[in-house]
Amino acid sequence: MAKTNPFKFIQEVRTETSKVTWPTRRETAVTTVMVFIMVMIASIFFLIADQLMSWGIGLLLGIGG
């Protein structure tokens, strides 16, 4: 296994980091808002699905109202 000089490694990391296209502040904000919206939609969906399955299993086992 070849040994790597730490200073060369840091230099290569800096070179690769400079090639990255970083998102703008606006892109980051929009993406963050979209993630929160999708999380809310998914949580509502799973709440409704859980309630329906609970109700259906209750009826199936005869313990539902």
Backbone as numpy.savetxt, mean C-alpha at the origin, in Angstrom:
# Nx Ny Nz CAx CAy CAz Cx Cy Cz
34.54 -14.30 -3.24 33.69 -13.12 -3.24 34.59 -11.88 -3.24
34.33 -10.99 -4.18 35.17 -9.81 -4.33 34.85 -8.79 -3.24
35.88 -8.17 -2.72 35.68 -7.13 -1.72 35.46 -5.80 -2.44
34.58 -4.99 -1.88 34.26 -3.71 -2.48 34.73 -2.59 -1.56
35.33 -1.61 -2.16 35.76 -0.44 -1.42 34.53 0.36 -0.99
34.37 0.68 0.31 33.18 1.41 0.76 33.02 2.78 0.08
34.13 3.45 -0.18 34.05 4.76 -0.82 33.56 4.63 -2.27
33.99 3.59 -2.94 33.52 3.35 -4.31 32.04 3.01 -4.30
31.63 2.23 -3.30 30.22 1.88 -3.18 29.37 3.14 -2.99
29.78 4.02 -2.10 29.04 5.26 -1.85 28.99 6.11 -3.11
30.07 6.16 -3.86 30.11 6.91 -5.10 29.12 6.32 -6.12
29.06 5.00 -6.21 28.13 4.36 -7.14 26.68 4.59 -6.71
26.44 4.56 -5.41 25.08 4.83 -4.92 24.66 6.25 -5.27
25.55 7.20 -5.08 25.23 8.59 -5.44 24.97 8.73 -6.94
25.75 8.04 -7.75 25.55 8.09 -9.20 24.18 7.53 -9.57
23.82 6.39 -8.99 22.52 5.78 -9.30 21.37 6.63 -8.78
21.54 7.25 -7.60 20.50 8.09 -7.02 20.25 9.32 -7.90
21.29 9.84 -8.52 21.10 11.00 -9.39 20.32 10.65 -10.65
20.26 9.38 -11.00 19.52 8.95 -12.20 18.03 8.77 -11.93
17.64 8.73 -10.67 16.24 8.49 -10.30 15.40 9.72 -10.63
14.21 9.48 -11.19 13.26 10.56 -11.43 12.35 10.65 -10.21
12.58 11.67 -9.40 11.82 11.82 -8.17 10.48 12.49 -8.45
9.41 12.07 -7.79 8.10 12.71 -8.01 8.08 14.12 -7.43
7.23 14.96 -8.02 7.08 16.31 -7.51 6.23 16.27 -6.24
6.20 17.39 -5.55 5.38 17.48 -4.33 3.91 17.26 -4.66
3.47 17.81 -5.79 2.06 17.66 -6.19 1.74 16.20 -6.50
2.63 15.52 -7.23 2.40 14.10 -7.55 2.32 13.26 -6.27
3.19 13.57 -5.32 3.18 12.84 -4.05 1.87 13.08 -3.31
1.41 14.33 -3.28 0.16 14.65 -2.59 -1.03 13.95 -3.24
-1.10 14.00 -4.57 -2.21 13.37 -5.28 -2.21 11.86 -5.05
-1.05 11.25 -5.11 -0.95 9.81 -4.89 -1.36 9.45 -3.47
-0.95 10.25 -2.50 -1.31 10.00 -1.11 -2.82 10.08 -0.91
-3.44 11.10 -1.48 -4.90 11.24 -1.38 -5.59 10.05 -2.03
-5.11 9.62 -3.19 -5.72 8.47 -3.86 -5.59 7.19 -3.02
-4.46 7.02 -2.35 -4.28 5.85 -1.49 -5.30 5.88 -0.36
-5.48 7.04 0.28 -6.46 7.13 1.37 -7.88 6.86 0.88
-8.22 7.37 -0.31 -9.55 7.12 -0.87 -9.74 5.62 -1.13
-8.73 4.97 -1.72 -8.85 3.53 -1.99 -8.94 2.72 -0.70
-8.22 3.14 0.33 -8.29 2.45 1.63 -9.70 2.58 2.20
-10.30 3.76 2.10 -11.66 3.95 2.60 -12.65 3.09 1.83
-12.52 3.06 0.51 -13.43 2.25 -0.31 -13.27 0.77 0.04
-12.03 0.30 0.16 -11.79 -1.10 0.49 -12.33 -1.44 1.88
-12.15 -0.54 2.85 -12.64 -0.84 4.20 -14.16 -0.89 4.24
-14.82 0.00 3.50 -16.29 -0.05 3.45 -16.75 -1.33 2.77
-16.09 -1.71 1.68 -16.44 -2.94 0.99 -16.32 -4.15 1.91
-15.19 -4.25 2.63 -14.99 -5.41 3.50 -15.91 -5.37 4.71
-16.28 -4.19 5.19 -17.26 -4.10 6.27 -18.61 -4.65 5.82
-19.05 -4.23 4.64 -20.33 -4.71 4.11 -20.26 -6.21 3.83
-19.18 -6.69 3.23 -19.04 -8.11 2.94 -19.04 -8.93 4.23
-18.36 -8.45 5.25 -18.32 -9.15 6.54 -19.70 -9.19 7.18
-20.41 -8.09 7.13 -21.75 -8.06 7.72 -22.70 -9.01 6.98
-22.61 -9.03 5.65 -23.47 -9.93 4.87 -23.15 -11.39 5.14
-21.86 -11.72 5.21 -21.49 -13.11 5.51 -21.90 -13.50 6.92
-21.76 -12.60 7.86 -22.17 -12.87 9.24 -23.67 -13.12 9.30
-24.42 -12.28 8.61 -25.88 -12.43 8.58 -26.26 -13.76 7.92
-25.62 -14.08 6.78 -25.93 -15.32 6.07 -25.58 -16.55 6.87
-24.45 -16.57 7.53 -24.06 -17.72 8.34 -24.99 -17.84 9.54
-25.38 -16.71 10.11 -26.34 -16.74 11.23 -27.65 -17.37 10.81
-28.13 -17.01 9.63 -29.38 -17.60 9.14 -29.18 -19.09 8.84
-28.06 -19.43 8.27 -27.77 -20.83 7.90 -27.70 -21.72 9.14
-27.12 -21.23 10.21 -26.99 -22.03 11.42 -28.18 -21.89 12.36
-29.13 -21.03 11.98 -30.34 -20.89 12.78 -30.16 -20.04 14.03
-29.10 -19.25 14.10 -28.92 -18.42 15.28 -29.20 -16.95 14.98
-29.61 -16.67 13.75 -29.91 -15.30 13.35 -31.32 -14.94 13.70
-31.59 -13.64 13.71 -32.91 -13.15 14.07 -33.82 -13.18 12.96
